Amino acid sequence: MQVAIDMGAQQNGARVSIDLEELLATRLLVQGNSGSGKSHLLRRLIEQSTKWVQQIVIDPEGDFVSLSERYGHLVVDAERSDSDLEEIGRRVRQHRVSAVLNLESVDLETQMRCAGAFLNGLFDVPRDHWYPVLVVVDEAQLFAPAAAGDVTEEARKIALGAMANLMSRGRKRGLAGVIATQRLAKLAKNVAAEASNFLMGRTFLDIDMARAADLLGMERRQAETFRDLQRGSFVALGPALSRRALTVHIDTVETGAKSVSAKLIPMPQEAVEDIQDVIFAPVVQERAAASSRTTSTTDLLRQLAQTRIATEADVEVGPEAAEIDTAAREAALEDALRAVVADPESAFRSIAVLYQDFVMRCRIQAVPGEPLDLPEFRRRIAIARAGVPVATKQQGAEWDAAVALSAQLTEDLQGLFLTLARAAMDQIPCPGDLQLARVCGSRSPGRARRLLTYMEEKGFLTLQSDRRGNRIVAFPDLGWQTQPGRPDAAEPAETLPMGF
């Protein structure tokens, strides 16, 4: 069966697609400088093919974890042993679960070891489980470097060997490599040479333009055309794309990365003596995340053994009663939502998994009518994670304004925004990074800080610090601000209340 994945259009409006079956047999190499649109291209390919083929994403920056919320990809955090990751890789393959290996929380050498172990697990499965898999590796030059760098030779060999296996021997095992790199010159030649399809984006260095031209069969004098490509435009060639080189502009995507392009913002206006107190305050070492706080490998493997995540189409709704008691239905829905968020590990599970749990509870409790749809469920969960009690919601006006403002953010940021808004409304200290990271579904305080910066850049809030280094979050549109709170504060034994 031929499946055409629509990628975008040429300048004359003609559509350009990828033959998915051919891609599985011939592999793909994507190249372009930072900001050329590589991640956007990969996201388009993943989104358009998600219903046709199992997908594995090796994600060094955490850009693709958002796929879990819309498409149900299992997020595998890298803070595990090599043997655990290898076993998880095997089970992901055996149960045909699409997954994202999130490597953002570990250093480069650990990233290489983790990626190598996980890829080896995908590779070393019995023949009965050689199902077709699209293996997408972003920033592939990190895992298959052309030369030794600052990492140990052992880590380099592990990652490079796994990448070479993926690209050279993976086809017979159903593994189709899709690798993206900023610079061809930094990517090992024996890995790049195995790809038969190419999407070459904007690049400026002569050596990279020359290699791209060679791979596409272009004359050297044509290599300079890569400098003129617009962001999001790529030169395509290969049996799964086109027999002749053509330029395609990649279409829009439905999910997005948390990283954003830098925007100019005004410099802070603060007296020199005030900023000196902040800069030269005693340095407090950030508490390392305890290994006990990482989701256990046993729990993750148990998720893999479960039935595939239910979609909205799977929800069976029986004949509705002639009249439904609205108050009773709302109470039953709140009971089901309360049970979902009461689980301490619910903060670290994807929306798709939580929604499946919610729908199942609604069935068990025989809630009349159709369950909440997925967008409404996301909104209600975000409010629940903010720990808003019933009395607050019933007051209406002030909190409704905060909820309306949060609706302008993407769904993965709404819970964080509402948590901070509630702290400001109740005039309590700003939560620490660890506590905010939990609201985000992460154990990485760095992710919480990045999301705070993002919301500040977008104008939803402002971040301030007092002379003691305490953080204050202000909401200009609401006229609220939190009390000062330590960013490095330990997460309380009882986390934010998640009641209604």
C-alpha positions as CSV (number, residue, x, y, z in Angstrom):
1,M,0.0,0.0,0.0
2,Q,1.4,3.3,-1.0
3,V,1.1,6.1,1.5
4,A,2.0,9.7,0.5
5,I,2.9,12.0,3.3
6,D,2.2,15.6,2.3
7,M,5.2,17.8,3.3
8,G,4.6,21.1,1.6
9,A,4.5,22.9,-1.7
10,Q,6.9,24.2,-4.4
11,Q,6.9,27.8,-5.4
12,N,4.5,27.0,-8.3
13,G,2.0,25.5,-5.8
14,A,2.6,21.9,-6.7
15,R,2.5,19.6,-3.7
16,V,5.5,17.6,-2.6
17,S,5.0,14.3,-0.7
18,I,7.1,11.5,0.7
19,D,6.3,7.9,-0.2
20,L,6.3,6.4,3.3
21,E,6.9,2.8,2.2
22,E,9.9,3.9,0.0
23,L,11.2,6.0,2.9
24,L,11.1,3.0,5.2
25,A,13.4,1.2,2.8
26,T,15.8,4.1,1.8
27,R,16.1,6.4,4.9
28,L,16.3,10.2,5.0
29,L,19.0,12.8,5.8
30,V,18.0,16.4,6.7
31,Q,20.6,19.1,6.9
32,G,20.4,22.8,7.7
33,N,21.9,25.5,9.9
34,S,20.3,26.4,13.3
35,G,17.0,28.2,12.5
36,S,16.6,26.7,9.0
37,G,13.5,24.7,10.1
38,K,14.8,21.2,10.5
39,S,12.8,20.5,13.7
40,H,9.7,21.9,12.0
41,L,10.3,19.5,9.1
42,L,10.7,16.5,11.3
43,R,7.6,17.5,13.3
44,R,5.6,17.7,10.0
45,L,6.8,14.3,9.0
46,I,6.0,12.7,12.4
47,E,2.5,14.3,12.6
48,Q,1.5,13.3,9.1
49,S,2.7,9.7,9.5
50,T,1.7,9.0,13.1
51,K,-1.3,6.9,12.1
52,W,0.6,4.8,9.6
53,V,3.8,3.7,11.3
54,Q,5.3,3.4,14.8
55,Q,7.7,6.2,15.6
56,I,10.7,6.6,17.9
57,V,12.2,10.1,18.4
58,I,15.7,10.6,19.9
59,D,15.3,14.1,21.3
60,P,18.3,15.8,22.8
61,E,16.6,19.1,23.6
62,G,13.1,18.0,24.8
63,D,11.5,19.7,21.8
64,F,9.3,16.7,20.8
65,V,7.8,15.7,24.1
66,S,4.7,17.7,23.1
67,L,3.8,14.9,20.7
68,S,2.7,12.8,23.8
69,E,-0.2,15.1,24.5
70,R,-1.8,15.1,21.1
71,Y,-0.7,11.8,19.6
72,G,0.0,9.6,22.7
73,H,3.8,9.1,22.3
74,L,5.3,7.6,25.4
75,V,8.0,10.0,26.9
76,V,11.0,8.1,28.2
77,D,13.2,10.2,30.4
78,A,16.9,9.5,30.2
79,E,17.7,9.4,34.0
80,R,18.0,5.6,34.0
81,S,20.7,3.0,33.7
82,D,21.9,1.8,30.3
83,S,20.5,-1.7,30.9
84,D,17.1,-0.2,31.8
85,L,17.0,1.9,28.7
86,E,18.0,-1.0,26.5
87,E,15.2,-3.2,28.0
88,I,12.7,-0.3,27.6
89,G,13.8,0.0,23.9
90,R,13.1,-3.7,23.4
91,R,9.6,-3.5,25.0
92,V,8.7,-0.4,23.0
93,R,9.5,-2.3,19.9
94,Q,7.6,-5.4,21.0
95,H,4.4,-3.5,21.9
96,R,4.6,-1.2,19.0
97,V,4.4,2.0,21.1
98,S,5.5,5.3,19.6
99,A,7.9,6.9,22.0
100,V,10.2,10.0,22.6
101,L,13.5,9.5,24.3
102,N,13.9,12.8,26.2
103,L,17.6,13.6,26.8
104,E,17.4,17.2,27.8
105,S,18.1,16.6,31.5
106,V,21.5,14.9,31.1
107,D,24.9,16.0,29.8
108,L,26.3,15.3,26.4
109,E,28.3,12.2,27.3
110,T,25.3,10.7,29.1
111,Q,23.1,11.6,26.1
112,M,25.4,9.5,23.9
113,R,25.3,6.5,26.2
114,C,21.5,6.7,26.7
115,A,20.8,7.0,23.0
116,G,23.2,4.2,22.2
117,A,21.6,1.9,24.7
118,F,18.0,2.7,23.6
119,L,18.8,2.2,19.9
120,N,20.5,-1.1,20.7
121,G,17.4,-2.2,22.5
122,L,15.3,-1.3,19.4
123,F,17.8,-3.2,17.2
124,D,18.2,-6.4,19.3
125,V,14.7,-7.8,19.3
126,P,13.5,-11.2,18.0
127,R,12.6,-11.5,14.3
128,D,8.9,-11.8,15.3
129,H,9.0,-8.1,16.4
130,W,10.6,-6.6,13.3
131,Y,7.7,-4.3,12.7
132,P,8.4,-1.1,10.6
133,V,9.5,1.8,12.7
134,L,10.4,5.4,11.8
135,V,13.4,6.3,14.0
136,V,13.9,10.1,14.0
137,V,17.2,11.4,15.4
138,D,17.5,15.1,15.9
139,E,20.9,16.7,16.1
140,A,22.4,13.5,14.8
141,Q,26.0,15.0,14.8
142,L,25.9,14.7,18.6
143,F,25.5,10.9,18.4
144,A,27.5,10.2,15.2
145,P,30.3,12.8,15.4
146,A,32.9,12.8,12.5
147,A,35.7,13.3,15.0
148,A,36.4,12.8,18.7
149,G,35.3,15.6,20.9
150,D,35.2,16.4,24.6
151,V,33.5,13.0,25.5
152,T,35.2,9.8,26.3
153,E,36.1,7.4,23.5
154,E,33.9,4.7,25.0
155,A,30.7,6.9,24.9
156,R,31.5,7.9,21.4
157,K,31.9,4.3,20.3
158,I,28.6,3.3,21.9
159,A,26.6,6.1,20.2
160,L,28.4,5.9,16.8
161,G,28.0,2.1,16.7
162,A,24.3,2.3,17.4
163,M,23.8,5.0,14.7
164,A,25.8,3.0,12.2
165,N,23.7,0.0,12.9
166,L,20.5,2.0,12.5
167,M,21.5,3.4,9.1
168,S,23.3,0.4,7.6
169,R,21.7,-2.7,9.1
170,G,18.4,-1.3,10.4
171,R,16.4,-1.7,7.1
172,K,16.2,-5.5,7.4
173,R,14.9,-5.2,10.9
174,G,12.3,-2.7,9.9
175,L,14.1,0.4,11.3
176,A,14.1,3.4,9.0
177,G,16.5,6.1,10.1
178,V,15.6,9.8,9.7
179,I,18.5,11.9,10.8
180,A,18.9,15.6,11.0
181,T,22.1,17.6,11.5
182,Q,23.2,21.2,11.6
183,R,26.4,20.5,9.7
184,L,27.3,17.6,7.4
185,A,30.9,18.2,8.1
186,K,30.4,17.2,11.7
187,L,28.4,14.1,10.9
188,A,30.2,10.7,10.4
189,K,30.4,9.9,6.7
190,N,29.6,6.2,7.2
191,V,26.3,7.3,8.8
192,A,25.3,10.0,6.3
193,A,26.2,7.9,3.3
194,E,23.5,5.3,4.0
195,A,20.7,7.7,3.4
196,S,19.2,7.8,-0.1
197,N,16.7,10.6,0.4
198,F,17.8,14.2,1.2
199,L,16.2,17.4,2.3
200,M,18.9,20.1,2.4
201,G,18.2,23.5,4.0
202,R,19.9,26.8,4.4
203,T,23.7,26.6,5.1
204,F,26.5,29.1,4.7
205,L,29.9,27.3,5.2
206,D,31.6,26.3,2.0
207,I,32.5,22.8,3.2
208,D,28.8,22.0,4.1
209,M,27.5,23.5,0.8
210,A,30.0,21.4,-1.1
211,R,29.0,18.2,0.6
212,A,25.3,18.9,0.2
213,A,25.9,19.6,-3.5
214,D,27.8,16.3,-3.9
215,L,25.0,14.3,-2.1
216,L,22.4,15.8,-4.4
217,G,24.5,15.4,-7.6
218,M,24.7,19.1,-8.2
219,E,27.6,21.0,-9.7
220,R,29.9,22.8,-7.3
221,R,29.0,26.2,-8.8
222,Q,25.3,25.5,-7.9
223,A,26.2,24.9,-4.2
224,E,25.9,28.6,-3.3
225,T,22.1,28.3,-3.9
226,F,21.9,26.8,-0.4
227,R,22.7,30.3,1.0
228,D,19.6,31.7,-0.6
229,L,17.0,29.3,0.8
230,Q,14.4,30.8,3.1
231,R,13.7,29.4,6.5
232,G,11.5,26.3,6.2
233,S,12.5,25.7,2.6
234,F,14.6,22.6,1.6
235,V,16.0,21.1,-1.6
236,A,14.5,17.6,-1.9
237,L,15.9,14.6,-3.8
238,G,15.6,10.8,-3.5
239,P,13.4,7.9,-4.5
240,A,10.9,8.6,-1.8
241,L,10.7,12.3,-2.7
242,S,11.6,13.2,-6.3
243,R,13.9,11.9,-9.1
244,R,15.0,15.5,-9.7
245,A,16.1,18.1,-7.2
246,L,13.2,20.5,-6.3
247,T,12.6,23.1,-3.6
248,V,9.8,22.6,-1.1
249,H,8.5,24.9,1.6
250,I,7.3,22.8,4.6
251,D,3.7,23.3,5.6
252,T,2.4,24.0,9.1
253,V,2.4,21.7,12.1
254,E,-0.2,21.0,14.8
255,T,2.2,20.7,17.8
256,G,5.0,23.0,18.9
257,A,8.3,23.0,20.7
258,K,8.7,24.8,24.0
259,S,11.9,26.5,22.7
260,V,11.3,29.7,20.9
261,S,13.3,32.2,18.9
262,A,14.9,35.0,20.8
263,K,13.0,38.2,21.0
264,L,14.3,41.7,22.0
265,I,12.9,42.9,25.3
266,P,13.8,46.1,27.3
267,M,16.6,46.0,29.7
268,P,15.6,46.0,33.4
269,Q,15.7,49.4,35.1
270,E,17.3,48.7,38.6
271,A,19.6,50.8,40.7
272,V,23.3,49.7,40.8
273,E,23.3,49.1,44.5
274,D,20.2,46.9,44.3
275,I,21.6,44.7,41.5
276,Q,24.9,44.3,43.4
277,D,23.0,42.8,46.3
278,V,21.5,40.3,44.0
279,I,24.6,39.4,42.0
280,F,26.9,39.1,45.0
281,A,24.5,37.3,47.3
282,P,25.8,34.0,48.7
283,V,25.4,31.3,46.0
284,V,23.1,28.5,47.0
285,Q,23.8,25.3,45.2
286,E,20.8,23.9,43.3
287,R,19.6,20.7,44.8
288,A,20.2,17.8,42.5
289,A,17.1,15.7,41.8
290,A,17.2,12.6,43.9
291,S,17.2,9.4,42.0
292,S,14.2,8.2,44.0
293,R,12.1,11.0,42.4
294,T,12.6,9.5,38.9
295,T,9.7,7.5,37.6
296,S,10.7,3.9,38.3
297,T,11.6,1.7,35.3
298,T,9.1,-0.9,36.6
299,D,6.3,1.6,36.3
300,L,7.3,2.6,32.8
301,L,7.6,-1.0,31.6
302,R,4.2,-1.6,33.1
303,Q,2.8,1.2,30.9
304,L,4.3,-0.4,27.8
305,A,2.6,-3.7,28.6
306,Q,-0.8,-2.0,28.8
307,T,-3.3,-1.7,25.9
308,R,-2.6,1.1,23.5
309,I,-3.9,4.5,24.5
310,A,-7.6,4.9,23.7
311,T,-8.6,7.7,21.3
312,E,-11.8,9.7,21.3
313,A,-13.1,7.4,18.6
314,D,-12.7,4.4,21.0
315,V,-15.1,5.9,23.5
316,E,-18.4,4.0,23.3
317,V,-21.4,6.0,24.4
318,G,-24.6,4.2,25.2
319,P,-28.1,5.6,24.5
320,E,-28.6,8.8,26.4
321,A,-31.4,9.1,28.9
322,A,-34.3,11.4,27.9
323,E,-33.2,13.8,30.6
324,I,-29.8,14.1,32.3
325,D,-29.5,15.6,35.8
326,T,-26.8,18.3,35.0
327,A,-25.8,18.7,38.6
328,A,-25.4,15.0,39.2
329,R,-23.4,14.6,36.0
330,E,-21.1,17.5,36.9
331,A,-20.5,16.0,40.4
332,A,-19.7,12.6,38.8
333,L,-17.3,14.3,36.4
334,E,-15.6,16.1,39.3
335,D,-15.3,12.9,41.2
336,A,-13.6,11.2,38.2
337,L,-11.2,14.2,37.7
338,R,-10.4,14.2,41.5
339,A,-9.5,10.5,41.4
340,V,-7.2,11.1,38.4
341,V,-5.2,13.9,39.8
342,A,-5.1,12.4,43.3
343,D,-2.4,9.9,42.1
344,P,1.0,11.4,43.0
345,E,2.4,10.2,39.7
346,S,-0.3,11.8,37.6
347,A,1.7,15.0,37.2
348,F,4.3,13.0,35.2
349,R,2.0,11.2,32.9
350,S,0.9,12.4,29.5
351,I,-2.5,14.0,28.9
352,A,-3.4,11.0,26.7
353,V,-2.8,8.5,29.5
354,L,-4.7,10.7,32.0
355,Y,-7.6,11.0,29.6
356,Q,-7.7,7.2,29.2
357,D,-7.8,6.9,33.0
358,F,-10.6,9.5,33.2
359,V,-12.7,7.9,30.5
360,M,-12.4,4.5,32.1
361,R,-13.5,6.0,35.5
362,C,-16.5,7.7,33.8
363,R,-17.6,4.3,32.4
364,I,-17.2,2.6,35.8
365,Q,-19.2,5.3,37.5
366,A,-21.8,5.2,34.7
367,V,-21.6,9.0,34.2
368,P,-24.6,9.9,32.0
369,G,-24.0,11.5,28.6
370,E,-20.7,11.7,26.7
371,P,-17.5,12.3,28.7
372,L,-15.5,15.5,28.4
373,D,-13.8,15.9,25.0
374,L,-10.0,16.0,25.0
375,P,-9.6,19.9,24.8
376,E,-12.1,20.4,27.7
377,F,-10.4,17.7,29.7
378,R,-7.0,19.4,29.2
379,R,-8.6,22.7,30.5
380,R,-10.1,21.1,33.6
381,I,-6.9,19.2,34.4
382,A,-4.9,22.4,34.2
383,I,-7.3,24.1,36.7
384,A,-7.2,21.0,39.0
385,R,-3.4,21.0,39.0
386,A,-3.4,24.6,40.0
387,G,-5.1,23.4,43.2
388,V,-8.2,25.6,42.9
389,P,-10.8,24.8,45.6
390,V,-14.5,24.8,44.8
391,A,-15.1,28.0,46.8
392,T,-12.6,29.9,44.6
393,K,-14.2,28.7,41.4
394,Q,-17.6,29.7,42.7
395,Q,-16.4,33.3,43.4
396,G,-16.2,33.7,39.7
397,A,-15.1,37.1,38.5
398,E,-11.4,37.3,39.5
399,W,-10.5,33.6,38.9
400,D,-12.5,33.5,35.6
401,A,-10.3,36.4,34.4
402,A,-7.2,34.3,35.1
403,V,-8.6,31.2,33.4
404,A,-9.6,33.3,30.3
405,L,-6.0,34.7,30.2
406,S,-4.5,31.2,30.5
407,A,-6.6,30.1,27.4
408,Q,-4.3,32.2,25.2
409,L,-1.4,29.9,26.1
410,T,-0.8,26.5,24.8
411,E,-2.4,23.7,26.8
412,D,0.9,22.5,28.3
413,L,1.5,25.9,29.9
414,Q,-1.9,26.6,31.3
415,G,-1.4,24.5,34.4
416,L,1.8,26.4,35.2
417,F,0.2,29.8,34.6
418,L,-2.8,29.0,36.8
419,T,-0.6,27.7,39.6
420,L,1.3,30.9,39.7
421,A,-1.9,33.0,39.3
422,R,-3.4,31.2,42.3
423,A,-0.4,31.9,44.4
424,A,-0.6,35.5,43.5
425,M,-4.4,35.7,44.1
426,D,-3.9,34.0,47.6
427,Q,-0.9,36.2,48.3
428,I,1.4,33.3,49.1
429,P,5.1,32.9,48.3
430,C,6.0,32.1,44.7
431,P,6.5,28.3,44.4
432,G,10.1,27.0,43.9
433,D,11.4,25.5,40.6
434,L,11.0,21.9,41.8
435,Q,7.4,22.5,42.7
436,L,6.7,24.3,39.3
437,A,8.5,21.5,37.4
438,R,6.1,19.0,38.9
439,V,3.1,21.1,37.7
440,C,4.8,20.9,34.2
441,G,5.0,17.1,34.4
442,S,8.7,17.1,34.8
443,R,11.4,16.7,37.4
444,S,13.8,19.1,35.8
445,P,13.8,22.6,37.5
446,G,15.5,23.9,34.3
447,R,12.4,23.2,32.3
448,A,10.3,25.2,34.7
449,R,12.7,28.2,34.5
450,R,12.6,28.1,30.7
451,L,8.8,28.1,30.6
452,L,8.7,31.0,33.0
453,T,11.0,32.9,30.8
454,Y,8.9,32.1,27.8
455,M,5.7,33.4,29.4
456,E,7.5,36.5,30.4
457,E,8.7,37.1,26.8
458,K,5.1,36.7,25.6
459,G,3.9,39.3,28.1
460,F,1.7,37.0,30.3
461,L,3.7,37.7,33.5
462,T,6.9,39.5,34.8
463,L,9.6,38.0,36.9
464,Q,11.3,40.1,39.6
465,S,13.7,39.4,42.4
466,D,14.1,41.2,45.7
467,R,17.4,41.9,47.3
468,R,17.6,38.5,48.9
469,G,17.2,36.7,45.6
470,N,13.6,35.7,46.2
471,R,11.4,35.4,43.1
472,I,8.3,37.5,42.6
473,V,5.9,36.8,39.8
474,A,3.6,39.6,38.8
475,F,0.5,39.5,36.5
476,P,0.1,43.0,34.8
477,D,-3.3,42.1,33.2
478,L,-4.7,40.9,36.5
479,G,-3.1,43.3,38.9
480,W,-1.7,40.4,41.1
481,Q,1.7,39.4,42.3
482,T,3.0,36.6,44.5
483,Q,4.9,37.1,47.7
484,P,8.7,36.6,47.5
485,G,9.7,32.9,47.3
486,R,13.0,31.0,47.0
487,P,13.5,29.6,43.5
488,D,15.6,26.8,45.0
489,A,13.2,25.9,47.7
490,A,12.8,22.2,48.4
491,E,9.5,20.7,47.2
492,P,7.2,20.4,50.1
493,A,6.3,16.9,51.3
494,E,2.7,17.5,50.3
495,T,2.8,19.0,46.9
496,L,0.3,21.6,45.6
497,P,-3.3,20.5,46.5
498,M,-5.0,19.2,43.4
499,G,-8.6,19.3,44.7
500,F,-11.6,21.1,43.3
